[in-house]
Amino acid sequence: MSTQPRILVTGASGQLGRLVIADLLRTTPANQIAALVRSDKAAASLSALGVIARLGDYNDVGALEKAFSGIERLLLISSSEIGQRAAQHRKVIQAARHSHVKLLAYTSVLRAPASPLGLAEEHRLTEASLRESGIPFVLLRNGWYTENYTASIPSALAHGAFLGSASEGRISSAARADYAAAAAAVLISEGDQEGRTYELAGDEPYTLAQFAKELSRQTGKNIAYHNLPEPEFKALLVGAGLPEAVAQLLADSDRGASQGALFDDGHQLSRLIGRPTTPFAVTITAALRG
């Protein structure tokens, strides 16, 4: 068997990337998997798993082309650098095209073309870049991660209230591991994935009031959901120490949720991974256990 890796995961040292690598290792020999990382420390951590670590940065086309050499299927995990994503993704796509990658899977956002979320614009631009590139691609339009809300549990427990701006909007979130499993399934699929678009979301929608109710049930504390105007919620997040861009993203996403942007009942995620998505109550339990 060839020792040349055929699958590469970008952003492999991040939260989603590591989960994708772990999923791939369940079905694929480690020497068939490459991981794109930005530091020697991250490379060493992933090399310990047996995968091939390759150094590269979304801003360096030359390094990316070297990293993508011989790769057949590539997962482009969207950059975390808000405002720079579209330009960075174009460089990854350019490098993938020059390296003759046979399929590029991209983690976009749920119903990107019509999404009211502010963060959707860079995803729309990236999807356009993919269409213009001529490279075979598949879109993984990820919905919300339940962990985006469980991250607020310590604050909710400290103040006896769960805060947000989603009003009564229903949220079809799933655990980050569910989305990782979907990406891995596409990367190892023997079927033709080119041109497919997956709208990925959790099976069990909930409102933030229901989220707070479940948190109350599991902790035995009375934690109510308090809905705030978007500007007030953003200001509160900034006051809590979050960077302006992150606070803006979270507050805007809650506003989008109030308009239905995070709701989906298509069940494409559970069909793709071959099991139900992780209930939000289970993710709350995991967060409480630390």
Secondary structure, 3 states (H helix, E strand, C coil): CCCCCCEEECCCCCHHHHHHHHHHCCCCCHHHEEEEECCHHHHHHHHCCCCEEEECCCCCHHHHHHHCCCCCEEEECCCCCCCCHHHHHHHHHHHHHHCCCCEEEEEEECCHHHCCCCCHHHHHHHHHHHHHHCCCEEEEEECCECHHHHCCHHHHHHHCEEEECCCCCCECCECHHHHHHHHHHHHHCCCCCCCCEEEECCCCCECHHHHHHHHHHHHCCCCEEEECCHHHHHHHHHHCCCCHHHHHHHHHHHHHHHCCCCCCCCCHHHHHHCCCCCCHHHHHHHHHHC
